[in-house]
């Protein structure tokens, strides 16, 4: 039986995310012990930040097990992908992405949700949602959630 969790954001620690295998190569699906994944949620400290206004925000999140490269696209107004959509909707999406980018500072604890993608052979998250955490216990709770889910859901036959 092929187990798939590709429709949900799976909570993963960096070492799990960075060890995913793309299956098959050049597809948007990754696998972890035979389980298909396409979306993930990570939480950690922002340790790198490269902002190109109107284009993208590239950043890395460190959860203590590794650094996850992430990208948040900010080119909604010029992207051909969004040209087919209503201008009001595109403006709203662009405003939300720019707001998220402005809140993301070095040293902030951030929760990132998005698609698992590959860029130049390395796994990264193409962010759809970025939230700065204010709860000092968020990292520990995320670790516990990841461990519990790995045992009860992800690693189950």
N, C-alpha and C positions, 0 to 999 in steps of 0.2 A: 504494500500500500504506500503510495507516494503522499507524504504528509506535507501540507503547505500552510504557511502562515504569511503568505504574500500580500494579503489584504489588510493586515494590521501592522501597527508600529510596534515592533518587538523591542523590549527594553534589553539593551546589551551593554556590557562593559567593553572598553576599548580593545582589550586583548582578544575578545570574542569577535568583535566587528572586524578588526584588522586581519583576522585569520580566515575570514570567509573566502570560499572559492566561488568564482563565477561559473555558473553552469547553465548551458554550455557557454563557451567563450563568446563574447560579442552579443550577449543578451542582457536584458535588465534584471535577470534573476540570479540570486546568489544562493549558496546552500551552506548549511551548518549541520554536519552529521546527517545528511540526507534530507533535511528539512528545507524547503524552498522559502526564501525570504526576499522581500523587495523594499521594505520600509523598516526604519529603526528609530529608536529614541535613545539618546545619550545625554549624560549630565556630567558637567565638570567645570573646571576653571579655564577661562579663556586665556591662553598663553601666547597666542599669535593673532595679529589682526592686520589685514591689508585691505584698505578701502579705496575703490576706484568709483567715485561718485557717478551715478547714472549707469554704471556697468555691473559691478558686483562688490560683495564683501566676502573676502576669503579669510577664514579664521580657523584656529585649532582649539579643541577642547581636551583638556587633560583630566582624566578621572582617577589617576593614580596607577592605572594598569597600562597606560599608553596615551598617545595623543591622536585624536581623530580629526583629520582634515575635513572642513566643512566649507560649503559655498552657498551664499544667499544671493540670488540674482536680483539686480536692481534695474535692469534694462527693459522694463515692461513697456514703456512708451515707444521704444524703437525696435522691439523684437517682432519678427514676422509671425511668431507663434501666437501672439496676442492680437494681431491685426484683424483676425476674424471675429473677435469678441466685441461686445458693446463697449464704447469708450468710457462710460460711467463705471462699469465693472473693472476695467483695466486701471482706471485712475484709483479706485478703491484699493485694489491689490497692490499697486505701486506705493500708495500712501502707507499701507500696513507694513510692507517690506522696508520702506525707508525709516519708519518709526522703530521697527525692530533693530535695524542696523545702527540707529543713533543711540539706542540703549546699551548696545553690546560694547563694553570697554574691557581693556586688559585687566585681569584679576577678578572680573565678575564671575559668579557661578551661573552658568547658563544651561537650560534644558533645550535640546535641539531635536526636532522631529523632522523627518524627511525621507526621501528616496535614497536607497543605497546605490551608488554609482561607482564607476571606475574611471579614473583620469590618469592617463599615462601609466597604466598598469597598477595603480594604487587605489585602494578602496577609499571612498569619501562619502560624505552625506551631502546631498543637494537639499538644503533646508527649505521646508515649507512653513515651519513655525519655529521661532526662537523666543524664549522667555527667560528673563533674568530672575533667578530665584532669590528670595529674600529670607527664606527659612534657613537658619544655620544647620539644620539637621537634614536638609534635602539630599546631600551627597550620600550620607549614611543610609537613609531610607531607600535611595535609588539602588545602592549596592545590595541591600537586603532583598529588594524586589527582584533584582536581576538573578540573585542566587536562588531564590525561591522558585521563580519562573523557570530557570534552567532545570532544576530538579523535577518539578511537577509537570512542565509542559514541553519545553524544547528538547530535553533529552529522553523523553518517554518514547518507547517503541510503538 
